[in-house]
């Protein structure tokens, strides 16, 4: 247990192997594994990626055929954005296993814009606001030092909590206006799917365990088909192959008010994408610096700016797929890039999209409980690394998570505030991220005025001892006058964190 300064990693000179070591995200699993795990990623986020064009298209008064084109365009744009994010180009793409798709953050704003200027005004606002977002990414890419484990853990935990109501609505049937929404049959189907995920995860075979989500989705869909809860009769109706139609809905129109409203959404998207990049970096156990964050944000904005050309909307990382990376332990970006290619194919083959669309929402909900819960658990694991001794970190965690859960539990909480306030704080993710960053700055960076004695909140955590510290103790170790000694009476140096 003896630890001496000359044993510290900092004393070792930089070595060539450290520079040439393969990053976890660069692992190559082979074609079959890439396809299988890639399909699993797409099935996980498929319900989310089609929901936005469905909602916005209906609000804009589009015909079912045009709404179908919006969905196809969103699949295609999401695939291209995913490939750009995972494989990367110079200055674009973080090269991490992140699935890109249509962002939920702008749904309310896009519905409002469509009511005033039609779908063309929505596309114009997305293009203009995304361009502005692309210009300001250098500012966002320099905030890495403000995302220590304290902040990252808060945001990751809130991402998981924010997504749980989505899983719940899926388990109940997805459409709250449907007669069978919340029926026993829907919830039982979700429960059976969840049980299959858990049982397959327990199987000794590593491949089956990693594919548990995909296999459970297939099994759940088959059960739904056998019980009459889904059918494949509509799969053959419609075109088999179709290229994206450039500006099918006409040329975009640009308005100042619409652009400003959408730019607020872009700011929220940048915050959420930053959180997702840090989250997946933590899960994959790879370094995310300001350069890599900037590349990821620029890919997000470029994809969002180009998506309306084919008839889609703002693109961002899908948090549920971050959970899938954590559940399966498959960290390869090539798996997600393959998923992006599958999305492109689905965008070119409407018939394939119709096949995937037969997966009932309760089946997605059953799998979503595990996926989204894993995101929250990953955040809790990150928060376990934080030092809570003699500081205000506990109140930072408590306040930030509480602030983030308010719009989750009470979506109407900000309804009487201005639209820009609603847009920013209606998202639990952006709410907790903003609060965590501000409180971390207040208490851990701008320390002037901080009390030398911890408050009741800091004192509450003083007696907490991490299991990782206890595991380092050996038989015969003892404490005396605040110092640790081994059985022979030699003092064991204590190392305290340099910063929070």
C-alpha positions in Angstrom: 0.0 0.0 0.0 3.1 2.3 0.2 2.8 5.1 -2.2 5.8 7.4 -2.8 6.2 10.4 -5.1 8.6 8.6 -7.4 5.9 6.0 -8.1 3.4 8.6 -9.5 2.6 8.3 -13.2 3.7 11.9 -13.7 7.3 11.0 -13.1 7.4 8.7 -16.1 8.5 10.3 -19.4 6.0 10.3 -22.3 6.3 7.0 -24.2 5.7 6.1 -27.8 3.3 3.3 -27.0 0.9 5.7 -25.2 0.8 7.8 -28.4 0.2 4.9 -30.7 -2.2 2.9 -28.5 -5.5 2.1 -30.2 -8.3 4.1 -28.8 -11.3 2.1 -27.6 -13.6 3.7 -30.2 -11.3 2.6 -33.0 -11.8 -1.1 -32.4 -12.7 -3.0 -35.5 -15.2 -5.9 -34.9 -15.7 -7.2 -38.4 -18.5 -6.8 -41.0 -21.1 -9.1 -39.3 -20.7 -7.5 -35.9 -20.8 -4.0 -37.4 -24.1 -4.8 -39.2 -25.7 -6.6 -36.2 -24.8 -3.9 -33.6 -25.5 -1.2 -36.2 -29.0 -2.5 -36.7 -29.5 -2.5 -32.9 -28.5 1.2 -32.8 -31.0 2.1 -35.5 -33.9 0.1 -34.0 -33.2 1.8 -30.7 -33.6 5.3 -32.1 -36.0 4.7 -35.0 -39.1 5.7 -33.0 -37.5 8.9 -32.0 -36.2 9.9 -35.4 -39.6 9.5 -37.1 -41.6 11.2 -34.3 -40.4 14.8 -35.1 -41.3 14.7 -38.8 -44.7 13.1 -37.9 -45.5 15.8 -35.4 -44.2 18.8 -37.4 -45.7 17.5 -40.6 -49.1 17.1 -39.1 -48.9 20.5 -37.4 -48.0 22.1 -40.8 -51.0 20.5 -42.4 -49.1 18.3 -44.9 -50.6 15.3 -46.6 -49.8 11.8 -45.5 -47.6 11.4 -48.6 -45.6 14.5 -47.8 -45.2 13.5 -44.2 -43.8 10.2 -45.5 -41.3 12.2 -47.5 -40.3 14.1 -44.3 -39.7 10.8 -42.5 -37.6 9.4 -45.4 -35.6 12.6 -45.5 -35.0 12.5 -41.8 -33.7 8.9 -42.0 -31.4 9.9 -44.9 -30.1 13.1 -43.2 -29.6 11.2 -39.9 -27.5 8.6 -41.7 -25.3 11.1 -43.4 -24.9 13.1 -40.2 -24.0 9.9 -38.2 -21.3 8.9 -40.8 -19.9 12.5 -40.6 -19.8 12.4 -36.8 -18.3 9.0 -36.4 -15.8 8.9 -39.3 -15.0 12.6 -39.4 -13.5 15.0 -41.9 -10.9 17.7 -41.1 -12.5 20.0 -38.5 -15.8 18.0 -38.6 -16.8 15.0 -36.5 -15.7 13.9 -33.0 -15.0 10.3 -34.2 -17.0 8.8 -31.3 -19.9 6.3 -31.4 -22.7 8.8 -31.5 -25.9 8.3 -33.6 -27.2 11.5 -35.1 -30.9 12.2 -35.8 -33.6 14.9 -35.8 -33.5 16.8 -32.5 -36.6 16.9 -30.3 -35.5 20.3 -28.8 -37.0 22.3 -31.6 -40.4 20.7 -32.0 -42.4 23.4 -30.2 -40.6 26.2 -32.0 -40.9 24.6 -35.4 -44.7 24.1 -34.9 -45.0 27.8 -34.1 -43.0 28.8 -37.1 -44.9 26.5 -39.4 -48.2 28.1 -38.3 -46.9 31.5 -39.4 -45.0 30.8 -42.5 -45.5 27.2 -43.4 -42.9 24.4 -43.7 -40.7 26.6 -45.9 -40.2 29.0 -43.1 -39.2 26.2 -40.8 -36.5 25.0 -43.2 -35.3 28.6 -43.7 -35.0 29.2 -39.9 -33.1 25.9 -39.5 -30.6 26.7 -42.2 -30.0 30.3 -40.9 -29.8 29.4 -37.2 -27.6 26.4 -37.8 -25.2 28.6 -39.8 -25.0 31.0 -36.8 -24.4 27.9 -34.6 -21.6 26.9 -36.8 -20.0 30.3 -36.3 -20.1 30.2 -32.5 -18.8 26.6 -32.1 -15.3 27.8 -31.2 -16.8 29.3 -28.0 -18.5 26.1 -27.0 -15.4 24.0 -27.8 -13.4 25.8 -25.1 -15.6 24.9 -22.2 -14.0 21.5 -21.4 -12.5 22.7 -18.2 -15.9 23.6 -17.0 -17.1 20.0 -17.4 -15.2 18.1 -14.6 -16.8 14.8 -13.4 -19.0 16.9 -11.1 -20.7 18.7 -14.0 -20.6 15.8 -16.4 -22.1 13.4 -13.9 -25.0 15.8 -13.2 -25.8 16.2 -16.9 -25.5 12.5 -17.7 -27.7 11.6 -14.8 -30.3 14.2 -15.9 -30.2 12.9 -19.5 -31.3 9.5 -18.2 -34.0 10.9 -16.0 -35.2 13.1 -18.9 -35.6 10.1 -21.2 -37.5 7.9 -18.7 -40.9 9.6 -19.5 -40.2 8.9 -23.2 -39.8 5.2 -22.4 -43.0 5.3 -20.3 -45.0 6.8 -23.1 -43.6 4.3 -25.5 -44.6 1.5 -23.1 -48.1 2.8 -22.9 -48.4 2.9 -26.7 -46.8 6.1 -27.9 -49.9 8.0 -29.1 -51.8 9.4 -26.1 -54.9 9.9 -28.3 -55.2 6.2 -29.2 -57.9 4.2 -27.5 -55.5 1.6 -26.2 -53.0 4.1 -24.8 -51.9 2.8 -21.4 -53.8 -0.5 -21.8 -52.8 -3.5 -19.9 -51.8 -5.2 -23.2 -49.4 -2.5 -24.1 -47.7 -2.4 -20.7 -47.5 -6.2 -20.6 -45.8 -6.3 -24.0 -43.3 -3.7 -22.8 -42.8 -5.8 -19.6 -42.2 -8.9 -21.7 -39.7 -7.1 -23.9 -37.9 -5.8 -20.8 -37.8 -9.4 -19.3 -36.3 -10.7 -22.5 -33.6 -8.1 -22.4 -32.7 -9.0 -18.9 -32.8 -12.8 -19.5 -30.6 -12.5 -22.6 -28.2 -10.2 -20.7 -27.8 -13.0 -18.2 -26.9 -15.6 -20.8 -23.3 -16.7 -20.6 -22.6 -16.1 -24.3 -21.1 -12.7 -24.7 -22.4 -12.2 -28.2 -26.0 -12.9 -27.2 -25.6 -10.7 -24.2 -24.4 -7.8 -26.3 -27.2 -8.2 -28.8 -29.8 -8.5 -26.1 -31.6 -5.2 -27.1 -31.8 -6.2 -30.8 -33.0 -9.8 -30.1 -35.5 -8.5 -27.6 -36.9 -6.0 -30.1 -37.3 -8.8 -32.7 -38.8 -11.2 -30.2 -41.2 -8.5 -28.9 -42.3 -7.6 -32.4 -43.0 -11.3 -33.2 -45.0 -11.6 -30.0 -47.0 -8.5 -31.0 -47.6 -10.0 -34.4 -48.8 -13.3 -33.0 -51.2 -11.5 -30.6 -52.5 -9.2 -33.3 -50.9 -6.0 -31.9 -49.1 -5.3 -35.1 -49.2 -6.5 -38.7 -47.0 -6.3 -41.9 -49.9 -5.8 -44.3 -48.8 -2.2 -45.3 -45.2 -3.1 -45.9 -45.8 -3.7 -49.6 -47.7 -0.5 -50.2 -45.6 2.3 -51.8 -42.4 2.7 -53.6 -39.5 0.4 -53.0 -36.7 2.8 -54.0 -36.7 6.6 -54.0 -33.9 9.2 -54.1 -34.1 12.3 -51.8 -36.1 15.0 -53.5 -34.1 18.3 -53.3 -36.3 21.2 -51.9 -39.5 19.1 -52.6 -41.5 21.6 -50.5 -40.2 24.6 -52.3 -37.4 27.1 -51.6 -36.9 28.0 -47.9 -38.1 31.4 -46.7 -36.1 33.4 -44.2 -37.4 35.6 -41.4 -35.6 37.4 -38.6 -38.0 36.4 -35.8 -38.1 32.7 -36.9 -34.3 32.6 -37.1 -33.9 34.1 -33.6 -36.4 31.6 -32.2 -34.6 28.7 -33.9 -31.2 30.0 -32.8 -32.3 29.6 -29.2 -33.1 26.0 -30.0 -29.6 25.7 -31.6 -28.0 27.0 -28.3 -29.9 24.3 -26.4 -28.9 21.7 -29.0 -25.2 22.7 -28.6 -25.5 22.3 -24.8 -27.1 18.9 -25.1 -24.7 17.7 -27.8 -21.8 18.8 -25.7 -23.3 16.7 -22.8 -23.7 13.7 -25.1 -20.2 13.9 -26.4 -18.8 14.1 -22.9 -21.1 11.3 -21.8 -20.1 8.9 -24.5 -16.4 9.8 -23.9 -16.8 8.9 -20.3 -18.5 5.6 -21.2 -16.0 4.7 -23.8 -13.2 5.8 -21.5 -11.5 8.0 -24.1 -10.2 11.6 -24.0 -12.5 14.4 -25.1 -10.6 17.7 -25.3 -11.8 21.1 -26.7 -10.5 20.3 -30.2 -12.6 17.1 -30.3 -15.6 18.7 -28.8 -15.4 21.5 -31.4 -15.2 19.0 -34.3 -18.3 17.3 -32.9 -20.3 20.5 -32.6 -19.2 21.6 -36.1 -20.4 18.3 -37.5 -23.7 18.8 -35.7 -24.2 22.3 -37.1 -23.1 21.5 -40.7 -25.5 18.5 -40.7 -28.3 20.7 -39.4 -27.6 23.4 -42.0 -27.7 20.9 -44.9 -30.7 18.7 -43.7 -33.4 21.0 -44.9 -32.1 20.6 -48.5 -33.6 17.1 -48.5 -36.5 17.9 -46.2 -35.3 17.3 -42.7 -34.6 19.4 -39.6 -31.9 20.1 -36.9 -29.6 17.2 -36.2 -28.1 16.2 -32.8 -26.7 13.2 -31.0 -29.3 10.7 -29.7 -29.0 10.3 -25.9 -30.7 6.9 -26.0 -27.9 5.5 -28.1 -25.4 6.7 -25.6 -27.2 4.4 -23.2 -26.9 1.5 -25.7 -23.2 1.9 -25.8 -23.1 1.6 -22.0 -25.5 -1.4 -21.9 -23.7 -3.4 -24.6 -20.1 -2.3 -23.9 -19.6 -2.1 -27.7 -17.5 1.1 -28.0 -16.5 0.9 -31.7 -17.4 4.0 -33.8 -17.4 1.8 -36.9 -20.4 0.0 -35.5 -22.3 3.3 -35.3 -21.0 4.4 -38.7 -22.4 1.2 -40.1 -25.7 2.1 -38.4 -25.5 5.5 -40.2 -25.1 3.6 -43.5 -28.1 1.6 -42.7 -30.1 4.8 -42.0 -29.0 6.1 -45.5 -30.3 2.9 -47.0 -33.6 3.2 -45.2 -33.8 6.7 -46.5 -33.4 5.4 -50.1 -35.6 2.3 -49.5 -39.0 3.4 -48.1 -40.1 -0.3 -48.0 -37.3 -1.0 -45.5 -38.5 1.9 -43.4 -42.0 0.5 -43.4 -40.7 -2.9 -42.2 -38.9 -1.2 -39.2 -42.0 0.9 -38.6 -43.9 -2.3 -37.7 -42.1 -2.5 -34.3 -44.8 -1.5 -31.8 -44.1 1.4 -29.5 -44.5 -0.8 -26.3 -41.7 -3.0 -27.5 -39.5 0.1 -27.9 -40.6 1.2 -24.4 -39.6 -2.0 -22.8 -36.1 -1.8 -24.2 -36.0 1.9 -23.5 -36.4 1.4 -19.7 -33.0 -0.4 -19.7 -31.3 1.9 -22.1 -32.4 5.2 -20.5 -31.9 3.9 -17.0 -28.3 2.9 -17.9 -27.6 6.5 -18.9 -28.7 7.7 -15.5 -26.7 5.0 -13.8 -23.6 6.0 -15.8 -24.0 9.5 -14.5 -24.3 8.2 -10.9 -21.1 6.3 -11.4 -19.4 9.5 -12.6 -20.6 11.4 -9.6 -19.1 8.7 -7.3 -15.7 9.9 -8.4 -16.3 13.4 -7.1 -14.8 14.6 -3.8 -17.5 15.8 -1.4 -15.2 16.5 1.6 -15.2 20.0 3.0 -16.8 21.7 -0.1 -20.1 22.5 -1.6 -20.2 19.8 -4.3 -23.1 18.0 -2.6 -25.3 21.1 -2.9 -24.2 21.7 -6.5 -25.4 18.1 -7.3 -28.6 18.4 -5.4 -29.6 21.8 -6.8 -28.6 21.0 -10.4 -30.5 17.7 -10.5 -33.5 19.2 -8.7 -33.5 22.1 -11.2 -33.3 19.7 -14.1 -36.1 17.4 -12.9 -38.6 20.3 -12.5 -39.5 20.4 -16.2 -39.5 16.6 -16.4 -42.0 16.2 -13.6 -44.0 19.4 -14.4 -43.8 20.2 -18.1 -46.0 23.3 -17.6 -43.7 24.8 -15.0 -42.5 27.6 -17.3 -45.7 28.1 -19.3 -46.2 31.7 -18.1 -42.6 32.7 -18.9 -41.5 34.3 -22.2 -41.0 31.9 -25.2 -37.2 32.1 -25.0 -37.3 31.0 -21.3 -39.6 28.1 -22.1 -37.4 27.0 -25.0 -34.2 26.9 -22.9 -35.5 25.6 -19.6 -38.3 23.3 -20.9 -35.4 20.8 -21.4 -34.3 19.2 -18.2 -30.9 18.5 -19.8 -30.1 22.1 -20.6 -31.6 23.3 -17.2 -29.3 21.0 -15.2 -26.3 21.7 -17.4 -26.7 25.5 -17.0 -27.2 25.3 -13.3 -24.3 22.8 -12.8 -21.9 25.0 -14.8 -22.9 28.2 -13.0 -22.7 26.7 -9.5 -19.4 25.0 -10.3 -18.0 28.4 -11.4 -19.5 30.1 -8.3 -18.1 27.6 -5.7 -15.1 25.9 -7.3 -13.6 28.5 -9.6 -14.5 31.9 -8.3 -13.6 31.0 -4.7 -13.5 34.5 -3.3 -15.9 34.8 -0.4 -16.2 31.0 0.2 -16.4 30.1 3.8 -13.4 28.2 5.2 -15.8 26.0 7.1 -18.1 23.8 5.1 -21.8 24.6 5.3 -24.3 22.1 6.6 -24.4 20.6 3.1 -20.6 20.1 3.0 -20.6 18.8 6.5 -23.3 16.2 5.6 -20.8 14.5 3.3 -17.7 14.7 5.5 -18.0 11.1 6.8 -18.5 9.6 3.4 -15.7 7.2 2.5 -15.5 5.8 -1.0 -15.2 2.1 -1.5 -12.2 2.6 -3.8 -10.3 4.2 -0.8 -11.2 1.4 1.5 -10.1 -1.2 -1.0 -6.6 0.1 -0.8 -6.3 -0.5 3.0 -4.2 -3.4 4.2 -4.3 -5.5 7.4 -2.6 -3.6 10.2 -3.2 -0.1 8.8 -4.2 2.5 11.3 -5.0 6.2 11.6 -3.3 8.4 14.3 -3.7 12.2 14.5 -5.1 12.4 11.0 -2.3 10.3 9.4 -2.3 6.8 8.0 0.3 4.3 9.1 0.9 0.7 8.0 1.4 -2.3 10.3 5.2 -1.5 10.6 4.5 2.1 11.7 5.5 3.7 8.4 3.4 6.7 7.4 1.4 6.2 4.1 1.2 9.4 2.1 -2.4 10.6 1.5 -3.2 12.2 -1.8 -6.0 14.7 -2.1 -7.6 15.7 -5.4 -6.0 18.8 -6.8 -9.3 20.2 -8.2 -13.0 19.4 -8.4 
